[in-house]
Amino acid sequence: MEAVNPQSVENIFPAEILSLPQVAVPVAGVSGYCLGNDEKQVVFFVFDEGVNFPDHSHCEQRGMVVSGEMVIEVDGKSNLYQAGDHYVVPGGVNHRAMFSQQTVLIDMSAAPDRYETV
C-alpha cells in the first residue's frame, strides 16, 4: 500500500466547516466540526493515523468515509470501510473503531446532543 502524507485539518476542510463548533472527543488525534439541529448532529471528522476508539455504545450512527479507511468492529465482526463507503452502527450496540491512516468522515448521529461542543 502506498504511504499517505497526512494533511492538516486546515488543508482538508473549507473555512465554512472550520468555523463550526468543535466537538469534544475523549480520544487524542481526532478533530471534529459539528453542524446540528434539534433532531441530529452531523460531524466532519479527521482521525489521525493510529487512532483507536475503545468499545463504546450510543445512539444510531451513520456516515461516509471521505478519504482514508477505518475498521469498525461490532459484536466481534470487523468491517473495513474505505473512501466512498457508507456505514451504519445500530443504536445501543458495543463497537470500536480503528484508523490505520489519516481518515476523513462525515458522521451523523440520531441525537442532537451526541457530542458536546467546545
HELIX and SHEET records of a PDB file:
HELIX    1   1 VAL A    9  ILE A   12  1                                   4    
HELIX    2   2 ALA A   15  LEU A   18  1                                   4    
SHEET    1   A 5 VAL A  30  GLY A  36  0                                        
SHEET    2   A 5 GLN A  41  PHE A  47 -1                                        
SHEET    3   A 5 THR A 103  SER A 109 -1                                        
SHEET    4   A 5 GLN A  61  SER A  67 -1                                        
SHEET    5   A 5 HIS A  86  VAL A  89 -1                                        
SHEET    1   B 4 ASN A  52  HIS A  56  0                                        
SHEET    2   B 4 HIS A  95  MET A  98 -1                                        
SHEET    3   B 4 GLU A  69  VAL A  74 -1                                        
SHEET    4   B 4 LYS A  77  GLN A  82 -1                                        
END                                                                             
